[in-house]
Amino acid sequence: MEHDLTKRRPSIIPGTLPLLGSWTPTIPSLEEEECSAGGTLLSYLPPISSYDTKPVLTIKKFSSPTIAQTSIAHTYGICLLDTDDEQLIVCDHYNNRLIMFNSNDGSLIDIFRQISVPESVCIRPNHPQQIYVTKAHSLNLYDIEKKQIIQKLGSEESGHANNRFNLPCGIVVDPGNGEIYMCDSWNHRICVFSPDFRYVNRRWYLHRWEQPTFKVKPNFIAINEKQECAVTCDDAPIYRGAVYVFDKMGYIKKIYDHETKKPGPCQLNVPQGILLDNNGTWLTVCYSDQDARCVERTVIVNDDEDQQQQDEKITYFRSKELKGGCGLAIKRDQTIIIGDRDDNKILFFKQKADNVTK
């Protein structure tokens, strides 16, 4: 972790130079964010044990009246638009495109091309037609209606400076203030940007528990209204991976992994996408685990007012249909959506009829 975490570090937008402390970007700056706390955060994550292990819907090959039949080549990040229809956006990594599906019936809506090797995607709060995309070595703001990138930070080459990245992946936005949290994966760090991309508000590096010389690669990130960040990471094949829980200043609160007996043991094997609710319950999907495709940490509410420490439970979930999970999303009706990177498909899981939360 770096010192002076709250220092605002200028981040040069490609094609621009800082002039006497001021900026002259070639791309117009974004307007001030109209932020609303909790707008797109997950209030409640149902127990994974309440879900059927057989998916209710699978998307593998698809077409439309204007688009010939096609398929996905490595499903990476996914997200749901904050619209009435909750359209699903999928990173079709090796086909260099984003795909939009109807999240109710799985039908193809649109394809957004010429987006080289997209890694992850998330919505921009209060702007339903705009999404953030990590790809190659850059962070991008993409307009779905215009079908173009309207803001970019980074370049086509990897680097370690404030405005240079090395294969960034997971990304999430705090709807309360518009800050952008990004996993700069092969730089082994989390970067937090201001909404206009101009500043790195803070950043921190990830390493194994009590082994600061052994850095690990962050994959995906989620946040909640309790100022918590949950990050999946690994250093495969040397290190199977873990879920790190930080506060929003980058200080570790707890680590969950297979090897560490302290502070929180948990069987994980290359964890990828992650969901985090406002109670602190998280759910991740493992890319390389035959026995535990999904792992959930649940907070157990203790009614004893004298009991200060929270109890928790680790639950494992396996579906034979899931081969190599990566992206993870949840609909308002609590349908869980998982992108299968190895089998090139999208799976939809619903709760069992007798467990549906009202």
matplotlib code that plots the C-alpha trace (Angstrom):
import matplotlib.pyplot as plt

x = [0.0, 1.3, 1.6, -0.6, -3.5, -5.8, -3.5, -5.0, -2.6, -3.1, -3.7, -2.8, -5.4, -3.8, -3.0, -2.8, -0.2, -0.5, 0.2, 1.0, -1.2, -4.1, -5.5, -6.4, -7.9, -8.6, -11.7, -14.2, -14.4, -17.5, -20.1, -20.4, -21.9, -25.4, -24.7, -27.2, -26.0, -27.0, -28.5, -27.0, -25.6, -26.8, -29.0, -29.4, -27.8, -29.9, -28.2, -26.6, -28.0, -31.5, -30.7, -31.3, -28.1, -29.6, -29.7, -33.2, -31.6, -28.4, -27.1, -24.4, -25.2, -27.4, -28.7, -31.2, -33.1, -30.2, -27.3, -26.2, -25.7, -22.6, -21.2, -19.0, -15.2, -14.3, -16.9, -15.2, -17.0, -20.8, -23.2, -26.9, -28.0, -29.9, -33.0, -36.5, -35.6, -32.2, -30.4, -27.3, -23.9, -21.3, -17.6, -16.9, -13.2, -11.5, -14.2, -13.3, -16.9, -19.6, -22.9, -26.3, -28.9, -32.5, -32.0, -35.5, -35.4, -31.7, -32.4, -29.8, -30.4, -27.2, -23.5, -20.9, -17.8, -14.2, -13.6, -10.4, -10.2, -12.8, -12.1, -14.8, -17.8, -20.0, -22.7, -22.2, -24.7, -27.5, -26.5, -28.4, -26.8, -23.2, -20.9, -17.3, -15.2, -11.7, -9.8, -6.2, -4.4, -7.0, -10.2, -13.0, -16.4, -18.6, -21.8, -24.2, -26.5, -23.6, -21.7, -18.4, -15.8, -16.3, -13.6, -10.4, -7.6, -4.5, -2.9, -2.3, 0.9, 1.2, 2.8, 2.9, 2.4, -0.8, -2.2, -0.8, -2.1, -1.3, -4.3, -6.9, -9.9, -12.7, -14.3, -17.1, -18.5, -19.5, -22.9, -22.6, -19.7, -19.0, -15.5, -14.3, -12.6, -10.5, -8.4, -5.1, -4.5, -0.9, 0.3, -1.1, -3.0, -6.4, -6.8, -9.6, -10.3, -12.4, -15.5, -13.8, -10.7, -8.4, -7.2, -6.1, -7.7, -5.9, -4.4, -3.1, -1.2, -2.2, 0.1, -0.3, -1.2, 2.0, 4.1, 4.5, 7.1, 4.6, 2.2, -1.1, -3.3, -6.7, -9.4, -12.8, -14.1, -17.4, -18.3, -21.2, -22.7, -20.7, -17.5, -16.3, -14.5, -14.4, -11.6, -11.0, -7.3, -4.9, -1.4, -2.0, -0.6, 1.5, -1.3, -4.9, -6.4, -8.4, -11.1, -9.7, -12.0, -10.8, -12.2, -12.4, -9.1, -7.3, -6.7, -7.3, -10.1, -10.0, -8.7, -10.4, -8.3, -7.5, -4.0, -4.4, -5.7, -5.6, -7.7, -10.3, -9.9, -11.9, -11.5, -11.1, -9.4, -8.9, -11.9, -13.3, -16.5, -17.9, -21.1, -21.2, -24.4, -24.8, -24.8, -21.3, -22.3, -20.3, -20.5, -17.8, -17.4, -14.3, -12.7, -10.6, -12.6, -14.4, -16.0, -16.9, -17.9, -19.4, -18.4, -20.5, -19.6, -22.8, -23.1, -25.0, -26.9, -26.5, -29.4, -27.3, -26.6, -23.6, -22.0, -19.7, -18.2, -20.1, -20.6, -20.2, -20.7, -19.0, -21.2, -20.1, -22.3, -21.6, -23.4, -22.4, -23.3, -20.7, -17.1, -15.1, -17.0, -15.8, -18.4, -21.1, -24.3, -27.7, -31.1, -33.6, -35.7, -32.6, -31.7, -28.0, -26.2, -22.7, -20.5, -18.7, -15.3, -14.2, -17.5, -18.3, -21.9, -24.0, -26.0, -29.0, -29.8, -33.1, -34.0, -35.9, -39.7, -39.9, -37.0, -38.0, -37.5, -40.5]
y = [0.0, 3.5, 6.4, 9.5, 7.4, 10.4, 12.6, 13.5, 12.4, 13.9, 11.4, 12.5, 11.8, 10.4, 13.3, 15.9, 17.5, 19.3, 23.0, 25.1, 23.0, 23.2, 20.7, 20.9, 17.6, 16.7, 14.9, 17.1, 16.6, 14.8, 16.9, 16.9, 13.6, 13.7, 11.0, 9.3, 7.1, 3.5, 3.9, 0.8, -1.0, -4.5, -4.3, -8.1, -11.2, -14.4, -17.5, -19.4, -22.6, -21.5, -21.6, -24.5, -26.0, -26.4, -23.2, -22.0, -20.4, -20.8, -18.5, -20.1, -19.6, -16.7, -14.7, -12.0, -11.1, -8.9, -10.8, -14.3, -17.0, -16.4, -17.3, -15.9, -16.4, -16.3, -14.7, -12.2, -9.4, -9.0, -6.4, -5.4, -2.0, 0.1, 0.2, -1.2, -4.1, -4.7, -5.5, -7.8, -6.6, -9.2, -8.9, -11.1, -11.1, -12.7, -11.4, -7.9, -6.8, -6.2, -8.0, -6.9, -9.5, -9.5, -10.7, -12.2, -14.5, -14.4, -13.0, -10.9, -7.2, -5.6, -6.1, -3.3, -4.0, -2.8, -2.9, -4.8, -7.6, -6.2, -7.5, -6.1, -3.8, -1.8, 0.8, 4.5, 5.5, 7.8, 7.4, 4.3, 4.4, 4.7, 2.0, 1.8, -0.8, -2.0, -3.3, -3.9, -1.3, 1.3, 2.4, 3.6, 5.3, 3.9, 5.4, 2.6, 4.9, 6.5, 3.2, 4.8, 5.5, 9.0, 9.1, 7.2, 6.9, 4.8, 3.7, 0.7, -0.1, -1.3, 0.8, 1.6, 5.3, 6.9, 7.0, 3.7, 0.2, -3.5, -5.5, -3.9, -6.0, -5.7, -2.3, -0.8, 2.7, 4.1, 5.7, 7.9, 10.0, 8.6, 7.3, 4.5, 1.5, -0.5, -3.7, -2.9, -6.6, -7.1, -4.1, -5.8, -2.8, -1.2, 2.3, 4.7, 7.6, 10.7, 10.6, 12.7, 10.4, 13.3, 12.1, 9.0, 9.7, 6.7, 3.3, 0.3, -2.9, -6.4, -9.1, -12.3, -12.2, -11.2, -11.7, -8.2, -9.3, -11.8, -9.7, -11.0, -10.1, -8.5, -9.8, -8.3, -5.9, -5.0, -2.3, -1.7, 1.2, 0.2, 1.5, -2.0, -3.3, -7.0, -8.0, -11.4, -12.1, -14.9, -15.7, -19.0, -21.6, -20.6, -19.1, -20.3, -17.0, -15.2, -12.7, -9.6, -7.2, -3.6, -0.4, 2.3, 3.7, 0.5, -1.0, -4.7, -5.8, -9.5, -12.1, -15.3, -18.0, -21.7, -21.5, -18.8, -20.1, -16.5, -14.4, -16.3, -19.8, -20.4, -22.9, -20.8, -21.6, -18.7, -16.6, -14.2, -12.2, -11.1, -9.6, -7.8, -6.7, -4.0, -6.6, -7.7, -11.0, -11.8, -14.3, -15.2, -17.7, -19.8, -20.3, -23.5, -25.5, -28.7, -29.0, -25.5, -23.4, -20.7, -19.7, -17.5, -15.8, -15.0, -12.7, -14.3, -11.7, -12.2, -11.0, -10.9, -7.2, -8.0, -10.0, -7.6, -10.0, -11.0, -14.7, -15.9, -18.9, -20.2, -22.0, -23.9, -24.3, -26.5, -26.8, -29.4, -27.0, -24.5, -25.2, -22.1, -19.2, -15.6, -12.8, -12.5, -10.3, -10.4, -9.1, -7.3, -10.5, -12.2, -14.3, -14.9, -14.7, -16.3, -16.0, -19.2, -18.3, -21.9, -23.1, -19.7, -19.3, -17.4, -19.2, -18.0, -19.5, -18.9, -19.7, -22.9, -22.2, -22.7, -20.3, -17.3, -14.1, -11.9]
z = [0.0, -0.8, 1.6, 1.1, -0.2, -0.3, -2.4, -5.7, -8.4, -11.9, -14.7, -18.2, -20.8, -24.0, -26.4, -23.7, -21.5, -18.2, -18.7, -15.6, -13.4, -15.7, -18.3, -21.9, -22.8, -26.5, -25.4, -23.6, -19.9, -18.5, -16.9, -13.1, -11.9, -10.5, -7.9, -5.6, -2.8, -3.1, -6.5, -8.1, -5.1, -4.2, -1.1, -0.5, -1.9, -1.4, -0.1, -2.9, -1.4, -2.3, -6.1, -8.4, -9.7, -13.2, -15.2, -16.4, -19.5, -21.5, -24.2, -26.5, -30.1, -31.2, -34.1, -35.1, -38.3, -39.3, -37.8, -38.9, -36.2, -34.2, -30.8, -28.0, -27.9, -24.2, -22.0, -19.6, -17.7, -17.8, -16.4, -16.5, -17.6, -15.1, -17.3, -17.0, -19.2, -17.6, -20.9, -20.4, -21.7, -22.4, -23.1, -26.1, -25.5, -28.6, -31.0, -30.0, -29.3, -26.8, -27.1, -25.8, -24.9, -23.6, -20.0, -19.9, -22.9, -24.0, -27.5, -29.2, -29.3, -30.7, -31.2, -30.6, -32.7, -32.9, -29.1, -28.9, -26.3, -23.8, -20.3, -18.0, -18.1, -15.7, -15.9, -15.4, -12.6, -13.8, -17.4, -18.7, -22.1, -21.0, -19.7, -18.6, -20.4, -19.6, -22.6, -23.6, -21.4, -21.1, -19.3, -21.6, -21.3, -24.1, -25.4, -26.4, -28.5, -30.4, -30.6, -29.8, -27.0, -25.7, -23.1, -22.6, -20.1, -21.0, -24.2, -26.4, -24.5, -21.0, -18.3, -14.6, -14.4, -13.1, -16.7, -17.8, -17.0, -17.6, -18.7, -16.4, -15.7, -13.1, -12.6, -10.5, -9.8, -6.5, -7.2, -4.2, -5.6, -9.0, -8.2, -10.4, -8.9, -11.3, -11.0, -12.8, -12.9, -14.0, -12.1, -9.0, -7.8, -7.4, -8.8, -7.8, -10.3, -10.2, -12.4, -15.1, -15.3, -14.4, -11.0, -9.3, -6.0, -4.4, -5.2, -3.4, -4.1, -3.4, -1.9, 0.0, 3.7, 5.7, 2.6, 1.0, -1.5, -3.1, -5.1, -6.4, -9.4, -8.7, -11.1, -10.2, -7.6, -5.9, -3.3, -0.9, 1.1, 4.2, 2.6, 1.8, -1.3, -2.1, -4.5, -6.1, -6.9, -7.7, -8.8, -10.5, -10.6, -7.6, -5.5, -5.9, -5.1, -2.4, -1.7, -0.1, 1.8, 2.1, 3.3, 0.6, 1.6, 0.8, 4.2, 4.5, 6.8, 6.1, 3.7, 2.6, 1.0, 1.1, 2.5, 5.1, 8.4, 9.7, 9.4, 7.3, 5.7, 2.6, -0.4, -3.5, -6.8, -9.2, -8.1, -10.8, -10.8, -7.4, -5.9, -2.6, -0.8, 1.8, 4.6, 3.7, 2.1, -1.0, -3.8, -6.2, -9.1, -9.4, -12.8, -12.0, -9.4, -10.2, -6.8, -5.8, -8.8, -6.6, -3.1, -0.8, 2.5, 4.4, 7.5, 10.3, 12.3, 16.0, 18.1, 21.3, 21.8, 24.0, 21.1, 19.2, 16.7, 13.6, 12.8, 9.2, 7.1, 3.9, 1.4, -1.7, -4.9, -7.8, -11.2, -13.7, -16.5, -15.4, -16.7, -16.2, -14.6, -15.0, -15.2, -12.5, -12.3, -10.6, -11.7, -9.6, -9.5, -8.0, -11.0, -11.0, -14.3, -14.8, -17.9, -18.7, -20.2, -21.1, -22.6, -24.2, -22.9, -20.4, -17.7, -15.8, -12.3, -10.4, -6.8, -6.1, -6.0, -2.3, -1.6, -3.6, -1.5, -1.6]

ax = plt.figure().add_subplot(projection="3d")
ax.plot(x, y, z, "-o")
ax.set_aspect("equal")
plt.show()
